[in-house]
Amino acid sequence: MNAAILSIALASQLGNPMVVRVADVVPVINVEKTCKEAAASDKAANLALPQSVEKCMSDENAARQRLAGIWLNYSASIRDRCAQEATLVGTGSYVELLICMRFEPWCAHHHIKALARSPV
C-alpha cells in the first residue's frame, strides 16, 4: 500500500506521461443540445431554410475533427480563452471554438498594431 501511495506521489510530482492535461485535448462539448436548440429556434423563427439537427451535428463533428488536428498548434492561453468563449452561454459549439481559434492570432496581431498607432 505504501508503495502505491509513493508511486502516485512521485508521478504527480515528476509528471506522468499517462496523464493528459485537460487543456491538451479538445474539450468535450454537448453539441447535441446546442443543435436541438438551434433547430428549434430556426423553426420558431419560420426561417425559409432552417438548419436540421442532423446538418448541425454534421457541421459540429467536422469542426471537432478539424480541431483535433490543430489543437496543439495553438498556445494554452488561446485554447483556454476560446474554449471559454465557445461555451459561455451554457451551450457550446465546436464550430464557434474553431472560428475563435482561427481568428484569435489575427485579432491579437491587429489589436497590437492598432495600439501601436494610437496616441498615448
KEDRENNU-27605 format. One record per atom (N, C-alpha, C): residue number from 1; residue in one letter; atom name; x, y, z. Coordinates in pm, whole numbers, plus 50000, padded with zeros to 5 digits. Layout:
# residues N
pami, mitor, ronu, x, y, z
NUM, A, CA, X, Y, Z
...
//
This chain:
# residues 120
pami, mitor, ronu, x, y, z
1, M, N, 50082, 49881, 50000
1, M, CA, 50000, 50000, 50000
1, M, C, 50087, 50126, 50000
2, N, N, 50192, 50127, 50083
2, N, CA, 50281, 50243, 50087
2, N, C, 50350, 50265, 49953
3, A, N, 50384, 50155, 49885
3, A, CA, 50448, 50167, 49755
3, A, C, 50354, 50232, 49654
4, A, N, 50225, 50198, 49662
4, A, CA, 50127, 50256, 49570
4, A, C, 50113, 50406, 49595
5, I, N, 50108, 50445, 49720
5, I, CA, 50097, 50587, 49755
5, I, C, 50221, 50661, 49710
6, L, N, 50338, 50601, 49731
6, L, CA, 50463, 50662, 49689
6, L, C, 50467, 50678, 49537
7, S, N, 50420, 50578, 49464
7, S, CA, 50416, 50586, 49318
7, S, C, 50326, 50699, 49271
8, I, N, 50211, 50714, 49333
8, I, CA, 50118, 50820, 49297
8, I, C, 50180, 50956, 49328
9, A, N, 50243, 50968, 49443
9, A, CA, 50306, 51094, 49483
9, A, C, 50418, 51131, 49387
10, L, N, 50501, 51034, 49351
10, L, CA, 50610, 51062, 49257
10, L, C, 50557, 51099, 49120
11, A, N, 50457, 51028, 49075
11, A, CA, 50401, 51057, 48943
11, A, C, 50342, 51197, 48939
12, S, N, 50276, 51238, 49047
12, S, CA, 50218, 51372, 49047
12, S, C, 50324, 51480, 49055
13, Q, N, 50437, 51450, 49117
13, Q, CA, 50544, 51549, 49127
13, Q, C, 50631, 51552, 49002
14, L, N, 50659, 51439, 48946
14, L, CA, 50751, 51430, 48832
14, L, C, 50680, 51438, 48698
15, G, N, 50552, 51419, 48699
15, G, CA, 50477, 51418, 48573
15, G, C, 50465, 51278, 48522
16, N, N, 50348, 51240, 48486
16, N, CA, 50322, 51106, 48439
16, N, C, 50281, 51116, 48293
17, P, N, 50350, 51047, 48204
17, P, CA, 50315, 51055, 48062
17, P, C, 50176, 50999, 48033
18, M, N, 50120, 50921, 48125
18, M, CA, 49987, 50866, 48105
18, M, C, 49878, 50968, 48142
19, V, N, 49916, 51076, 48208
19, V, CA, 49821, 51178, 48248
19, V, C, 49821, 51288, 48142
20, V, N, 49704, 51320, 48091
20, V, CA, 49692, 51423, 47989
20, V, C, 49621, 51542, 48053
21, R, N, 49686, 51657, 48047
21, R, CA, 49621, 51777, 48100
21, R, C, 49497, 51807, 48017
22, V, N, 49395, 51860, 48083
22, V, CA, 49269, 51888, 48016
22, V, C, 49290, 51982, 47897
23, A, N, 49374, 52082, 47912
23, A, CA, 49397, 52178, 47804
23, A, C, 49469, 52116, 47685
24, D, N, 49523, 51995, 47701
24, D, CA, 49596, 51931, 47592
24, D, C, 49506, 51855, 47496
25, V, N, 49378, 51847, 47527
25, V, CA, 49283, 51779, 47439
25, V, C, 49165, 51872, 47410
26, V, N, 49101, 51850, 47297
26, V, CA, 48984, 51929, 47262
26, V, C, 48877, 51902, 47368
27, P, N, 48815, 52007, 47422
27, P, CA, 48714, 51985, 47526
27, P, C, 48593, 51910, 47471
28, V, N, 48524, 51842, 47559
28, V, CA, 48402, 51773, 47521
28, V, C, 48286, 51871, 47537
29, I, N, 48214, 51893, 47429
29, I, CA, 48102, 51987, 47427
29, I, C, 47976, 51910, 47389
30, N, N, 47867, 51935, 47460
30, N, CA, 47739, 51871, 47429
30, N, C, 47674, 51943, 47312
31, V, N, 47719, 51911, 47192
31, V, CA, 47669, 51979, 47073
31, V, C, 47530, 51931, 47034
32, E, N, 47489, 51815, 47081
32, E, CA, 47354, 51767, 47051
32, E, C, 47251, 51864, 47110
33, K, N, 47275, 51907, 47231
33, K, CA, 47186, 52005, 47295
33, K, C, 47187, 52136, 47216
34, T, N, 47305, 52180, 47178
34, T, CA, 47318, 52303, 47100
34, T, C, 47243, 52292, 46969
35, C, N, 47259, 52181, 46899
35, C, CA, 47194, 52163, 46769
35, C, C, 47042, 52155, 46782
36, K, N, 46995, 52086, 46884
36, K, CA, 46850, 52077, 46905
36, K, C, 46791, 52215, 46934
37, E, N, 46859, 52292, 47017
37, E, CA, 46812, 52427, 47050
37, E, C, 46816, 52518, 46927
38, A, N, 46921, 52506, 46847
38, A, CA, 46933, 52589, 46726
38, A, C, 46824, 52553, 46625
39, A, N, 46797, 52424, 46608
39, A, CA, 46693, 52381, 46513
39, A, C, 46555, 52428, 46560
40, A, N, 46530, 52420, 46689
40, A, CA, 46401, 52466, 46743
40, A, C, 46386, 52617, 46725
41, S, N, 46496, 52689, 46747
41, S, CA, 46495, 52834, 46730
41, S, C, 46470, 52871, 46583
42, D, N, 46535, 52801, 46492
42, D, CA, 46514, 52825, 46348
42, D, C, 46368, 52800, 46310
43, K, N, 46312, 52691, 46362
43, K, CA, 46173, 52655, 46331
43, K, C, 46078, 52760, 46387
44, A, N, 46102, 52804, 46510
44, A, CA, 46016, 52904, 46574
44, A, C, 46023, 53038, 46499
45, A, N, 46137, 53066, 46438
45, A, CA, 46154, 53191, 46363
45, A, C, 46100, 53180, 46221
46, N, N, 46047, 53064, 46184
46, N, CA, 45995, 53040, 46049
46, N, C, 46096, 53073, 45940
47, L, N, 46220, 53034, 45961
47, L, CA, 46324, 53058, 45860
47, L, C, 46292, 52980, 45733
48, A, N, 46323, 53038, 45620
48, A, CA, 46298, 52972, 45492
48, A, C, 46383, 52846, 45478
49, L, N, 46506, 52852, 45527
49, L, CA, 46597, 52737, 45519
49, L, C, 46653, 52705, 45658
50, P, N, 46570, 52650, 45745
50, P, CA, 46620, 52618, 45879
50, P, C, 46721, 52504, 45874
51, Q, N, 46817, 52509, 45965
51, Q, CA, 46917, 52402, 45970
51, Q, C, 46861, 52287, 46052
52, S, N, 46872, 52167, 45999
52, S, CA, 46824, 52050, 46071
52, S, C, 46923, 52011, 46180
53, V, N, 46877, 51933, 46275
53, V, CA, 46964, 51883, 46380
53, V, C, 47076, 51799, 46318
54, E, N, 47040, 51719, 46218
54, E, CA, 47139, 51631, 46154
54, E, C, 47249, 51711, 46086
55, K, N, 47212, 51818, 46014
55, K, CA, 47313, 51901, 45945
55, K, C, 47400, 51973, 46047
56, C, N, 47337, 52023, 46152
56, C, CA, 47413, 52089, 46259
56, C, C, 47513, 51993, 46321
57, M, N, 47468, 51872, 46351
57, M, CA, 47557, 51772, 46411
57, M, C, 47671, 51737, 46316
58, S, N, 47642, 51729, 46188
58, S, CA, 47746, 51701, 46089
58, S, C, 47851, 51812, 46088
59, D, N, 47804, 51939, 46091
59, D, CA, 47896, 52052, 46095
59, D, C, 47979, 52052, 46222
60, E, N, 47916, 52024, 46334
60, E, CA, 47986, 52022, 46463
60, E, C, 48091, 51911, 46468
61, N, N, 48055, 51793, 46418
61, N, CA, 48150, 51681, 46417
61, N, C, 48268, 51709, 46324
62, A, N, 48242, 51773, 46210
62, A, CA, 48351, 51810, 46119
62, A, C, 48445, 51912, 46186
63, A, N, 48387, 52008, 46257
63, A, CA, 48469, 52108, 46328
63, A, C, 48550, 52041, 46438
64, R, N, 48491, 51945, 46508
64, R, CA, 48562, 51872, 46615
64, R, C, 48682, 51798, 46558
65, Q, N, 48664, 51733, 46445
65, Q, CA, 48775, 51661, 46380
65, Q, C, 48884, 51758, 46338
66, R, N, 48846, 51871, 46285
66, R, CA, 48944, 51973, 46243
66, R, C, 49022, 52025, 46364
67, L, N, 48950, 52050, 46473
67, L, CA, 49014, 52097, 46596
67, L, C, 49115, 51996, 46649
68, A, N, 49080, 51868, 46641
68, A, CA, 49170, 51765, 46691
68, A, C, 49304, 51769, 46618
69, G, N, 49302, 51807, 46491
69, G, CA, 49425, 51813, 46413
69, G, C, 49510, 51936, 46437
70, I, N, 49450, 52043, 46490
70, I, CA, 49525, 52168, 46506
70, I, C, 49539, 52212, 46651
71, W, N, 49473, 52144, 46743
71, W, CA, 49462, 52187, 46883
71, W, C, 49596, 52225, 46946
72, L, N, 49694, 52140, 46933
72, L, CA, 49822, 52165, 46999
72, L, C, 49910, 52266, 46924
73, N, N, 49865, 52313, 46809
73, N, CA, 49939, 52417, 46736
73, N, C, 49918, 52554, 46798
74, Y, N, 49822, 52566, 46887
74, Y, CA, 49789, 52694, 46950
74, Y, C, 49835, 52694, 47096
75, S, N, 49863, 52812, 47146
75, S, CA, 49907, 52823, 47285
75, S, C, 49793, 52786, 47379
76, A, N, 49830, 52746, 47500
76, A, CA, 49731, 52710, 47601
76, A, C, 49639, 52828, 47631
77, S, N, 49693, 52948, 47628
77, S, CA, 49609, 53065, 47659
77, S, C, 49502, 53085, 47552
78, I, N, 49535, 53065, 47426
78, I, CA, 49436, 53077, 47318
78, I, C, 49334, 52965, 47330
79, R, N, 49381, 52842, 47354
79, R, CA, 49289, 52729, 47368
79, R, C, 49190, 52753, 47482
80, D, N, 49241, 52797, 47596
80, D, CA, 49156, 52821, 47713
80, D, C, 49056, 52934, 47686
81, R, N, 49105, 53044, 47633
81, R, CA, 49019, 53160, 47607
81, R, C, 48908, 53123, 47508
82, C, N, 48942, 53055, 47402
82, C, CA, 48843, 53019, 47302
82, C, C, 48745, 52914, 47354
83, A, N, 48793, 52820, 47434
83, A, CA, 48704, 52719, 47492
83, A, C, 48603, 52786, 47585
84, Q, N, 48648, 52883, 47662
84, Q, CA, 48556, 52956, 47750
84, Q, C, 48455, 53035, 47667
85, E, N, 48502, 53099, 47563
85, E, CA, 48414, 53178, 47477
85, E, C, 48310, 53090, 47407
86, A, N, 48353, 52975, 47359
86, A, CA, 48264, 52886, 47284
86, A, C, 48159, 52819, 47371
87, T, N, 48176, 52823, 47502
87, T, CA, 48080, 52760, 47594
87, T, C, 48022, 52860, 47692
88, L, N, 48032, 52987, 47662
88, L, CA, 47995, 53095, 47753
88, L, C, 47848, 53095, 47793
89, V, N, 47758, 53069, 47702
89, V, CA, 47616, 53081, 47731
89, V, C, 47552, 52952, 47779
90, G, N, 47630, 52857, 47824
90, G, CA, 47576, 52733, 47876
90, G, C, 47564, 52622, 47773
91, T, N, 47565, 52657, 47648
91, T, CA, 47572, 52556, 47543
91, T, C, 47705, 52578, 47474
92, G, N, 47740, 52491, 47387
92, G, CA, 47870, 52506, 47324
92, G, C, 47869, 52462, 47180
93, S, N, 47976, 52499, 47111
93, S, CA, 47985, 52470, 46969
93, S, C, 48131, 52454, 46928
94, Y, N, 48160, 52340, 46863
94, Y, CA, 48294, 52321, 46809
94, Y, C, 48318, 52418, 46693
95, V, N, 48212, 52452, 46620
95, V, CA, 48226, 52548, 46511
95, V, C, 48271, 52682, 46567
96, E, N, 48206, 52728, 46674
96, E, CA, 48244, 52854, 46739
96, E, C, 48387, 52848, 46792
97, L, N, 48423, 52735, 46850
97, L, CA, 48558, 52716, 46902
97, L, C, 48662, 52724, 46790
98, L, N, 48632, 52658, 46680
98, L, CA, 48723, 52660, 46565
98, L, C, 48738, 52801, 46508
99, I, N, 48628, 52872, 46496
99, I, CA, 48633, 53010, 46445
99, I, C, 48718, 53096, 46537
100, C, N, 48695, 53085, 46666
100, C, CA, 48773, 53164, 46762
100, C, C, 48922, 53135, 46749
101, M, N, 48957, 53009, 46742
101, M, CA, 49099, 52973, 46735
101, M, C, 49162, 53018, 46604
102, R, N, 49088, 53014, 46497
102, R, CA, 49141, 53057, 46368
102, R, C, 49164, 53208, 46364
103, F, N, 49075, 53284, 46428
103, F, CA, 49085, 53430, 46423
103, F, C, 49161, 53491, 46539
104, E, N, 49180, 53420, 46647
104, E, CA, 49247, 53476, 46764
104, E, C, 49386, 53531, 46733
105, P, N, 49472, 53458, 46666
105, P, CA, 49605, 53515, 46635
105, P, C, 49595, 53639, 46546
106, W, N, 49505, 53639, 46450
106, W, CA, 49486, 53754, 46362
106, W, C, 49437, 53874, 46442
107, C, N, 49337, 53852, 46529
107, C, CA, 49282, 53961, 46610
107, C, C, 49388, 54018, 46703
108, A, N, 49464, 53932, 46766
108, A, CA, 49569, 53978, 46858
108, A, C, 49673, 54060, 46782
109, H, N, 49712, 54015, 46664
109, H, CA, 49811, 54085, 46583
109, H, C, 49761, 54225, 46547
110, H, N, 49637, 54234, 46501
110, H, CA, 49582, 54363, 46460
110, H, C, 49552, 54453, 46578
111, H, N, 49520, 54394, 46692
111, H, CA, 49499, 54474, 46814
111, H, C, 49631, 54540, 46856
112, I, N, 49739, 54465, 46850
112, I, CA, 49871, 54518, 46885
112, I, C, 49910, 54629, 46787
113, K, N, 49885, 54610, 46656
113, K, CA, 49917, 54714, 46558
113, K, C, 49834, 54840, 46583
114, A, N, 49707, 54820, 46619
114, A, CA, 49620, 54937, 46646
114, A, C, 49668, 55011, 46769
115, L, N, 49712, 54940, 46871
115, L, CA, 49763, 55004, 46992
115, L, C, 49890, 55082, 46961
116, A, N, 49973, 55028, 46873
116, A, CA, 50098, 55094, 46838
116, A, C, 50072, 55227, 46764
117, R, N, 49964, 55231, 46688
117, R, CA, 49930, 55353, 46612
117, R, C, 49858, 55457, 46694
118, S, N, 49790, 55414, 46801
118, S, CA, 49709, 55511, 46876
118, S, C, 49796, 55599, 46965
119, P, N, 49762, 55728, 46970
119, P, CA, 49841, 55819, 47055
119, P, C, 49815, 55790, 47202
120, V, N, 49916, 55808, 47281
120, V, CA, 49905, 55780, 47424
120, V, C, 49863, 55903, 47498
//
